Amino acid sequence: MPAKEVAAPAVDNILIKTYERILPEVLWRCQWNKYRLQFGVPFSPRSLSNRAALGTGPPCRLLGRRVYYLKGEFLQWLRELPAYRASVE
């Protein structure tokens, strides 16, 4: 029997609601690995940097040479990520 393709949301709403509660208001890229370990935030700092260069990442800001993201804008970007196709057997 062939696998059915199922459209999946990019990020589950339950996960977004959890991030709304636990993440700090300002997310520093230099601290991203800490957020990944502590909160399970997706993407690596390098991926965020590459996406910023391509214009496909979350809105980011600079303070001196340090890059940061506002929690609300980051979560909105996560909500708007395009869905992917997952195979279910």
PATOR-534170 format. One record per atom (N, C-alpha, C, O, CB): x, y, z; residue number from 1; residue in three letters. Coordinates in pm, 1 decimal. Last residue first. Glycine has a CB too. Layout:
east, north, up, num, residu
X, Y, Z, NUM, ALA
...
END
This chain:
east, north, up, num, residu
258.2, 608.6, 671.1, 89, GLU
229.8, 475.4, 616.9, 89, GLU
120.7, 408.2, 693.6, 89, GLU
83.5, 295.2, 662.0, 89, GLU
353.4, 389.0, 618.2, 89, GLU
301.5, 931.8, 560.7, 88, VAL
247.1, 848.0, 668.4, 88, VAL
212.2, 714.8, 606.9, 88, VAL
145.2, 707.9, 503.9, 88, VAL
121.4, 913.7, 737.6, 88, VAL
525.0, 1189.9, 491.9, 87, SER
466.9, 1063.3, 448.1, 87, SER
421.6, 984.0, 568.4, 87, SER
494.7, 970.6, 666.5, 87, SER
567.5, 982.1, 364.7, 87, SER
464.1, 1536.7, 490.9, 86, ALA
517.5, 1421.4, 561.7, 86, ALA
449.2, 1295.6, 507.9, 86, ALA
328.9, 1296.2, 481.7, 86, ALA
496.8, 1435.3, 716.0, 86, ALA
545.1, 1845.6, 358.9, 85, ARG
470.4, 1721.7, 337.4, 85, ARG
539.4, 1609.5, 411.6, 85, ARG
659.9, 1589.5, 396.7, 85, ARG
458.2, 1688.4, 186.5, 85, ARG
522.7, 2154.1, 539.5, 84, TYR
593.2, 2054.5, 462.0, 84, TYR
504.7, 1932.7, 446.3, 84, TYR
402.1, 1919.5, 512.9, 84, TYR
726.9, 2017.3, 527.9, 84, TYR
429.1, 2500.1, 537.1, 83, ALA
409.1, 2361.7, 579.6, 83, ALA
491.1, 2269.9, 489.5, 83, ALA
524.0, 2305.6, 376.4, 83, ALA
257.9, 2322.8, 575.8, 83, ALA
633.3, 2787.6, 588.0, 82, PRO
552.3, 2702.4, 500.8, 82, PRO
544.4, 2560.3, 554.6, 82, PRO
640.8, 2507.8, 610.3, 82, PRO
609.4, 2701.4, 359.0, 82, PRO
592.9, 2985.1, 880.0, 81, LEU
678.3, 2898.1, 799.4, 81, LEU
591.1, 2810.8, 710.9, 81, LEU
485.7, 2764.5, 754.4, 81, LEU
770.0, 2811.0, 889.2, 81, LEU
432.4, 3130.6, 1049.0, 80, GLU
417.8, 3153.6, 905.2, 80, GLU
509.3, 3068.4, 818.7, 80, GLU
504.2, 3078.0, 696.1, 80, GLU
443.1, 3296.9, 875.3, 80, GLU
512.2, 3064.4, 1306.6, 79, ARG
374.2, 3034.2, 1263.8, 79, ARG
360.0, 3040.1, 1112.3, 79, ARG
284.0, 2962.9, 1053.9, 79, ARG
275.3, 3132.2, 1328.6, 79, ARG
772.2, 3175.4, 1304.0, 78, LEU
753.7, 3030.0, 1313.7, 78, LEU
615.1, 2989.0, 1265.6, 78, LEU
600.8, 2890.9, 1192.6, 78, LEU
775.1, 2982.6, 1458.3, 78, LEU
701.0, 3447.1, 1294.9, 77, TRP
775.4, 3389.1, 1182.6, 77, TRP
761.3, 3236.3, 1184.7, 77, TRP
740.9, 3174.4, 1080.3, 77, TRP
925.9, 3430.5, 1188.7, 77, TRP
587.3, 3468.1, 1548.2, 76, GLN
504.9, 3492.9, 1429.3, 76, GLN
570.5, 3432.5, 1305.4, 76, GLN
502.8, 3373.7, 1221.1, 76, GLN
482.2, 3644.6, 1409.3, 76, GLN
813.9, 3421.9, 1705.1, 75, LEU
703.1, 3325.6, 1707.6, 75, LEU
609.6, 3344.3, 1589.2, 75, LEU
557.9, 3246.5, 1535.3, 75, LEU
624.6, 3338.6, 1837.5, 75, LEU
964.2, 3651.2, 1641.2, 74, PHE
1017.7, 3518.2, 1613.6, 74, PHE
905.2, 3414.9, 1608.7, 74, PHE
901.6, 3330.7, 1519.0, 74, PHE
1121.7, 3478.8, 1720.1, 74, PHE
796.2, 3853.1, 1736.8, 73, GLU
826.6, 3846.2, 1593.4, 73, GLU
882.0, 3709.1, 1554.8, 73, GLU
850.3, 3657.0, 1447.8, 73, GLU
926.8, 3955.9, 1554.8, 73, GLU
795.7, 3792.3, 2013.4, 72, GLY
671.5, 3795.1, 1936.6, 72, GLY
694.6, 3783.0, 1786.9, 72, GLY
622.0, 3711.5, 1717.9, 72, GLY
596.3, 3921.9, 1965.5, 72, GLY
1075.4, 3815.5, 2082.6, 71, LYS
1002.0, 3689.3, 2095.2, 71, LYS
876.4, 3687.5, 2008.2, 71, LYS
853.2, 3590.4, 1936.2, 71, LYS
964.1, 3665.0, 2241.0, 71, LYS
1305.0, 3968.8, 1869.5, 70, LEU
1197.0, 3988.4, 1966.3, 70, LEU
1111.1, 3862.8, 1964.9, 70, LEU
1078.2, 3810.2, 1858.5, 70, LEU
1111.4, 4116.7, 1933.2, 70, LEU
1647.2, 3890.0, 1844.9, 69, TYR
1512.0, 3873.9, 1792.7, 69, TYR
1414.1, 3906.9, 1904.5, 69, TYR
1439.0, 3875.7, 2020.9, 69, TYR
1488.6, 3729.1, 1737.6, 69, TYR
1978.2, 4019.6, 1770.5, 68, TYR
1873.2, 3969.6, 1858.7, 68, TYR
1740.0, 3967.5, 1787.0, 68, TYR
1720.9, 4032.5, 1684.2, 68, TYR
1863.6, 4054.7, 1985.2, 68, TYR
2328.8, 4034.8, 1736.7, 67, VAL
2198.8, 4016.9, 1671.2, 67, VAL
2099.5, 3963.8, 1773.5, 67, VAL
2131.3, 3875.2, 1852.9, 67, VAL
2209.5, 3920.0, 1548.7, 67, VAL
2583.6, 4267.0, 1803.5, 66, ARG
2506.8, 4151.7, 1849.6, 66, ARG
2367.4, 4151.0, 1787.4, 66, ARG
2297.8, 4252.4, 1785.8, 66, ARG
2496.5, 4151.9, 2002.7, 66, ARG
2724.6, 4490.7, 1759.0, 65, ARG
2747.8, 4381.3, 1664.6, 65, ARG
2668.3, 4256.7, 1702.0, 65, ARG
2684.0, 4152.1, 1639.1, 65, ARG
2896.1, 4347.8, 1658.2, 65, ARG
2484.8, 4708.8, 1857.3, 64, GLY
2628.4, 4699.4, 1831.0, 64, GLY
2648.9, 4593.9, 1724.4, 64, GLY
2597.4, 4605.5, 1613.2, 64, GLY
2709.2, 4665.0, 1960.9, 64, GLY
2229.9, 4526.9, 1807.3, 63, LEU
2270.3, 4616.1, 1914.5, 63, LEU
2422.1, 4608.1, 1913.7, 63, LEU
2480.5, 4511.9, 1963.6, 63, LEU
2206.5, 4576.0, 2056.6, 63, LEU
2001.9, 4463.1, 1545.6, 62, LEU
2139.2, 4469.7, 1593.2, 62, LEU
2150.0, 4564.9, 1710.9, 62, LEU
2086.7, 4670.4, 1713.2, 62, LEU
2233.2, 4513.1, 1480.8, 62, LEU
1741.1, 4226.3, 1472.4, 61, ARG
1789.7, 4361.2, 1500.8, 61, ARG
1933.7, 4351.9, 1548.3, 61, ARG
1980.9, 4244.8, 1586.6, 61, ARG
1700.6, 4432.5, 1607.0, 61, ARG
1526.8, 4039.8, 1250.7, 60, CYS
1631.5, 4051.9, 1351.6, 60, CYS
1677.0, 4196.7, 1361.8, 60, CYS
1654.3, 4277.8, 1272.0, 60, CYS
1750.9, 3959.9, 1318.2, 60, CYS
1253.3, 3839.3, 1162.4, 59, PRO
1307.5, 3975.3, 1170.2, 59, PRO
1411.7, 3983.1, 1282.4, 59, PRO
1387.3, 3938.5, 1394.5, 59, PRO
1193.4, 4078.9, 1194.2, 59, PRO
1359.3, 3507.4, 1057.6, 58, PRO
1276.1, 3596.7, 1138.4, 58, PRO
1336.0, 3736.6, 1140.6, 58, PRO
1456.8, 3752.0, 1122.7, 58, PRO
1261.2, 3542.5, 1282.2, 58, PRO
1463.3, 3462.3, 709.4, 57, GLY
1459.7, 3434.1, 852.4, 57, GLY
1364.9, 3525.3, 926.5, 57, GLY
1298.3, 3609.9, 866.8, 57, GLY
1597.0, 3446.3, 910.9, 57, GLY
1509.7, 3525.1, 451.2, 56, THR
1402.1, 3428.5, 476.8, 56, THR
1387.4, 3396.3, 625.0, 56, THR
1306.5, 3311.1, 661.8, 56, THR
1427.7, 3300.3, 399.3, 56, THR
1725.8, 3669.4, 361.4, 55, GLY
1599.2, 3740.3, 378.5, 55, GLY
1482.1, 3647.5, 405.5, 55, GLY
1367.0, 3686.1, 385.3, 55, GLY
1570.2, 3822.3, 256.8, 55, GLY
1973.4, 3560.9, 353.2, 54, LEU
1886.0, 3534.3, 238.2, 54, LEU
1753.7, 3609.5, 245.3, 54, LEU
1678.3, 3613.3, 148.0, 54, LEU
1858.5, 3386.2, 227.9, 54, LEU
2070.2, 3639.1, 600.2, 53, ALA
2140.4, 3683.7, 479.0, 53, ALA
2054.2, 3666.2, 354.5, 53, ALA
2061.1, 3746.7, 261.5, 53, ALA
2271.6, 3606.8, 462.3, 53, ALA
1893.6, 3498.2, 764.4, 52, ALA
1895.7, 3644.9, 768.5, 52, ALA
1961.0, 3699.8, 642.5, 52, ALA
1912.2, 3796.8, 584.5, 52, ALA
1970.5, 3695.5, 894.1, 52, ALA
1966.9, 3235.9, 705.3, 51, ARG
1832.8, 3281.9, 668.2, 51, ARG
1824.9, 3434.4, 669.5, 51, ARG
1757.3, 3493.6, 585.3, 51, ARG
1727.7, 3223.0, 763.4, 51, ARG
2225.0, 3236.9, 820.0, 50, ASN
2207.4, 3214.4, 675.7, 50, ASN
2071.1, 3264.3, 628.5, 50, ASN
2061.0, 3327.9, 523.5, 50, ASN
2222.9, 3064.8, 642.3, 50, ASN
2154.2, 3278.1, 1089.6, 49, SER
2241.8, 3373.0, 1020.7, 49, SER
2226.1, 3360.4, 868.8, 49, SER
2215.2, 3460.6, 798.2, 49, SER
2389.1, 3349.8, 1061.5, 49, SER
2005.5, 3048.6, 1138.5, 48, LEU
1942.1, 3180.0, 1151.0, 48, LEU
2023.3, 3287.1, 1078.3, 48, LEU
1967.3, 3375.5, 1013.5, 48, LEU
1925.7, 3217.8, 1299.1, 48, LEU
2207.1, 2857.8, 1102.1, 47, SER
2089.5, 2857.4, 1013.6, 47, SER
2018.3, 2992.1, 1018.2, 47, SER
1975.6, 3043.9, 915.0, 47, SER
1991.8, 2744.6, 1053.4, 47, SER
2374.8, 2928.7, 1317.3, 46, ARG
2424.6, 2939.7, 1179.5, 46, ARG
2308.1, 2941.6, 1079.8, 46, ARG
2310.4, 3018.5, 983.7, 46, ARG
2520.8, 2822.5, 1147.2, 46, ARG
2219.9, 2865.7, 1538.0, 45, PRO
2257.2, 3005.3, 1513.9, 45, PRO
2304.8, 3027.2, 1370.0, 45, PRO
2278.2, 3131.1, 1309.5, 45, PRO
2366.9, 3048.2, 1612.0, 45, PRO
1965.2, 2632.4, 1426.1, 44, SER
2094.9, 2662.7, 1486.2, 44, SER
2124.9, 2810.9, 1462.9, 44, SER
2062.5, 2874.4, 1377.8, 44, SER
2208.4, 2571.6, 1426.3, 44, SER
1625.3, 2537.5, 1497.6, 43, PHE
1728.4, 2604.6, 1418.2, 43, PHE
1855.9, 2627.2, 1498.7, 43, PHE
1854.0, 2639.3, 1621.2, 43, PHE
1676.2, 2737.8, 1365.9, 43, PHE
1390.2, 2558.6, 1775.0, 42, PRO
1445.3, 2503.4, 1651.4, 42, PRO
1551.8, 2593.5, 1588.8, 42, PRO
1564.9, 2710.7, 1624.1, 42, PRO
1334.2, 2480.0, 1552.0, 42, PRO
1424.5, 2518.4, 2126.3, 41, VAL
1397.1, 2611.1, 2015.3, 41, VAL
1462.2, 2556.0, 1887.9, 41, VAL
1576.9, 2511.5, 1891.8, 41, VAL
1450.7, 2756.0, 2047.4, 41, VAL
1434.9, 2386.6, 2369.5, 40, GLY
1405.7, 2310.2, 2248.8, 40, GLY
1372.3, 2396.2, 2128.3, 40, GLY
1300.5, 2352.7, 2038.3, 40, GLY
1292.9, 2217.4, 2275.0, 40, GLY
1514.9, 2515.1, 2601.0, 39, PHE
1374.1, 2526.3, 2562.1, 39, PHE
1336.9, 2445.1, 2438.6, 39, PHE
1218.7, 2435.1, 2405.6, 39, PHE
1340.6, 2669.4, 2537.7, 39, PHE
1787.2, 2446.4, 2648.8, 38, GLN
1696.3, 2472.0, 2760.0, 38, GLN
1549.6, 2463.1, 2720.8, 38, GLN
1468.1, 2410.3, 2796.5, 38, GLN
1724.1, 2607.3, 2817.8, 38, GLN
1904.2, 2408.2, 2393.4, 37, LEU
1915.8, 2307.0, 2498.5, 37, LEU
1810.1, 2324.3, 2606.3, 37, LEU
1749.8, 2226.4, 2650.4, 37, LEU
2053.9, 2312.3, 2561.2, 37, LEU
1827.2, 2642.8, 2259.6, 36, ARG
1799.8, 2511.5, 2200.4, 36, ARG
1803.5, 2403.0, 2306.4, 36, ARG
1716.8, 2315.7, 2309.8, 36, ARG
1900.8, 2480.0, 2089.1, 36, ARG
1928.7, 2840.5, 2424.6, 35, TYR
1782.9, 2830.0, 2407.0, 35, TYR
1745.2, 2693.7, 2349.3, 35, TYR
1642.8, 2636.3, 2386.4, 35, TYR
1731.0, 2942.9, 2314.8, 35, TYR
2203.5, 2788.6, 2387.3, 34, LYS
2144.9, 2775.7, 2521.2, 34, LYS
1993.0, 2759.8, 2510.8, 34, LYS
1934.5, 2675.9, 2579.4, 34, LYS
2180.5, 2899.1, 2609.0, 34, LYS
2227.4, 2856.3, 2120.2, 33, ASN
2249.0, 2716.2, 2159.5, 33, ASN
2195.1, 2689.6, 2299.2, 33, ASN
2146.3, 2580.0, 2327.0, 33, ASN
2398.4, 2681.1, 2153.6, 33, ASN
2177.2, 3137.9, 2132.0, 32, TRP
2081.4, 3046.7, 2070.0, 32, TRP
2101.8, 2901.4, 2109.8, 32, TRP
2004.2, 2829.5, 2131.4, 32, TRP
2089.4, 3058.6, 1921.4, 32, TRP
2321.4, 3351.2, 2215.5, 31, GLN
2273.0, 3262.7, 2320.7, 31, GLN
2187.5, 3147.8, 2265.2, 31, GLN
2131.9, 3069.3, 2342.0, 31, GLN
2192.6, 3342.7, 2422.2, 31, GLN
2363.1, 3499.9, 1990.2, 30, CYS
2482.2, 3444.3, 2055.3, 30, CYS
2445.5, 3348.7, 2169.3, 30, CYS
2530.9, 3272.7, 2215.0, 30, CYS
2570.3, 3557.5, 2108.8, 30, CYS
2106.1, 3594.8, 1938.0, 29, ARG
2159.2, 3486.0, 1855.4, 29, ARG
2280.9, 3421.2, 1921.3, 29, ARG
2299.9, 3300.1, 1909.7, 29, ARG
2196.6, 3538.2, 1715.7, 29, ARG
1877.6, 3647.7, 2200.8, 28, TRP
2006.1, 3683.0, 2141.4, 28, TRP
2059.1, 3567.0, 2060.1, 28, TRP
2057.8, 3452.9, 2106.4, 28, TRP
2107.4, 3723.2, 2249.5, 28, TRP
1558.7, 3749.4, 2238.9, 27, LEU
1636.3, 3628.8, 2210.9, 27, LEU
1763.9, 3669.1, 2137.6, 27, LEU
1758.3, 3718.9, 2025.2, 27, LEU
1553.4, 3526.0, 2126.8, 27, LEU
1347.9, 3894.0, 2471.1, 26, VAL
1455.1, 3921.2, 2374.0, 26, VAL
1539.5, 3795.1, 2362.3, 26, VAL
1586.0, 3740.7, 2462.4, 26, VAL
1543.5, 4045.3, 2417.3, 26, VAL
1171.3, 3768.8, 2644.8, 25, GLU
1119.3, 3866.6, 2547.3, 25, GLU
1219.9, 3898.9, 2437.2, 25, GLU
1181.7, 3927.6, 2323.8, 25, GLU
1079.7, 3995.3, 2618.7, 25, GLU
1231.9, 3412.8, 2682.9, 24, PRO
1249.3, 3552.8, 2722.1, 24, PRO
1199.0, 3645.2, 2611.5, 24, PRO
1185.9, 3602.9, 2496.6, 24, PRO
1397.7, 3582.8, 2753.8, 24, PRO
983.1, 3149.0, 2676.5, 23, LEU
1097.2, 3220.0, 2618.1, 23, LEU
1108.7, 3361.9, 2672.6, 23, LEU
1007.8, 3424.6, 2704.9, 23, LEU
1084.9, 3223.7, 2465.9, 23, LEU
747.4, 3045.9, 2795.6, 22, ILE
878.0, 3019.6, 2855.7, 22, ILE
994.8, 3100.0, 2799.3, 22, ILE
1095.8, 3117.5, 2867.5, 22, ILE
908.6, 2877.3, 2841.4, 22, ILE
505.6, 3121.6, 2663.7, 21, ARG
516.4, 3124.5, 2809.8, 21, ARG
660.6, 3124.3, 2858.8, 21, ARG
693.2, 3195.3, 2954.0, 21, ARG
443.6, 3006.6, 2868.7, 21, ARG
556.1, 3087.2, 2393.4, 20, GLU
506.7, 3216.8, 2440.2, 20, GLU
524.0, 3231.0, 2590.6, 20, GLU
553.8, 3339.8, 2639.9, 20, GLU
359.6, 3234.8, 2402.7, 20, GLU
619.4, 2814.7, 2386.3, 19, TYR
726.4, 2912.9, 2366.8, 19, TYR
682.9, 3051.3, 2414.2, 19, TYR
764.1, 3125.4, 2469.7, 19, TYR
767.7, 2918.5, 2218.9, 19, TYR
357.4, 2716.5, 2417.8, 18, THR
459.1, 2688.3, 2519.2, 18, THR
573.3, 2789.1, 2508.7, 18, THR
618.8, 2842.7, 2609.7, 18, THR
512.9, 2544.1, 2504.0, 18, THR
243.4, 2804.5, 2180.0, 17, LYS
189.6, 2852.7, 2308.3, 17, LYS
288.6, 2828.3, 2422.5, 17, LYS
301.3, 2910.8, 2513.1, 17, LYS
55.3, 2783.4, 2339.6, 17, LYS
398.5, 2654.7, 1998.4, 16, ILE
403.3, 2801.4, 1996.2, 16, ILE
354.2, 2857.4, 2130.1, 16, ILE
416.4, 2947.3, 2186.6, 16, ILE
317.4, 2857.7, 1879.1, 16, ILE
314.1, 2394.6, 2066.2, 15, LEU
454.3, 2432.8, 2082.3, 15, LEU
469.0, 2584.7, 2086.4, 15, LEU
543.7, 2637.7, 2168.8, 15, LEU
539.4, 2374.5, 1968.3, 15, LEU
50.5, 2410.8, 1988.4, 14, ILE
81.3, 2383.8, 2128.7, 14, ILE
225.2, 2423.9, 2158.9, 14, ILE
254.2, 2480.2, 2264.4, 14, ILE
58.5, 2234.5, 2162.2, 14, ILE
72.5, 2444.5, 1711.2, 13, ASN
23.5, 2555.3, 1794.2, 13, ASN
52.6, 2534.7, 1942.6, 13, ASN
76.9, 2631.4, 2014.7, 13, ASN
-125.9, 2572.9, 1774.1, 13, ASN
365.1, 2323.3, 1546.3, 12, ASP
241.4, 2294.5, 1617.7, 12, ASP
202.5, 2412.3, 1706.9, 12, ASP
288.4, 2473.2, 1770.7, 12, ASP
256.2, 2166.4, 1701.5, 12, ASP
486.3, 2442.6, 1245.3, 11, VAL
509.9, 2434.6, 1389.7, 11, VAL
374.6, 2420.4, 1457.8, 11, VAL
281.4, 2496.0, 1430.2, 11, VAL
587.6, 2561.0, 1443.1, 11, VAL
384.0, 2376.0, 991.7, 10, ALA
526.9, 2390.5, 1012.4, 10, ALA
561.4, 2376.4, 1160.5, 10, ALA
655.7, 2305.8, 1196.1, 10, ALA
575.3, 2525.5, 958.5, 10, ALA
136.7, 2118.1, 966.7, 9, PRO
172.8, 2256.4, 996.0, 9, PRO
322.2, 2263.2, 1023.9, 9, PRO
380.7, 2167.2, 1074.1, 9, PRO
91.1, 2311.6, 1116.5, 9, PRO
132.6, 1891.8, 693.9, 8, ALA
156.1, 1914.8, 836.5, 8, ALA
186.5, 2062.2, 858.7, 8, ALA
255.2, 2124.2, 777.5, 8, ALA
272.6, 1825.8, 889.5, 8, ALA
-47.6, 1687.5, 479.2, 7, ALA
4.2, 1821.7, 503.0, 7, ALA
17.9, 1841.9, 652.7, 7, ALA
-74.1, 1812.7, 729.1, 7, ALA
-88.0, 1930.3, 440.3, 7, ALA
49.0, 1368.3, 386.5, 6, VAL
-32.9, 1445.3, 478.7, 6, VAL
30.8, 1581.9, 497.1, 6, VAL
149.8, 1591.6, 527.2, 6, VAL
-48.8, 1372.3, 614.9, 6, VAL
31.2, 1109.9, 158.2, 5, GLU
95.1, 1236.3, 193.9, 5, GLU
-1.3, 1317.7, 276.7, 5, GLU
-118.1, 1333.9, 241.5, 5, GLU
139.5, 1314.9, 68.0, 5, GLU
47.4, 762.7, 221.8, 4, LYS
-34.9, 880.7, 198.3, 4, LYS
44.9, 1004.6, 236.3, 4, LYS
117.8, 1004.0, 335.5, 4, LYS
-168.0, 873.4, 278.8, 4, LYS
228.7, 504.0, 57.2, 3, ALA
215.7, 597.7, 169.5, 3, ALA
129.6, 716.1, 128.7, 3, ALA
137.5, 764.1, 15.6, 3, ALA
354.7, 646.3, 217.4, 3, ALA
69.2, 217.2, -94.2, 2, PRO
152.9, 337.6, -99.1, 2, PRO
126.0, 429.1, 20.1, 2, PRO
16.2, 431.4, 75.8, 2, PRO
128.8, 413.9, -229.7, 2, PRO
84.3, -117.5, 0.0, 1, MET
0.0, 0.0, 0.0, 1, MET
89.2, 124.2, 0.0, 1, MET
176.7, 136.1, 85.8, 1, MET
-96.1, -0.4, 122.1, 1, MET
END
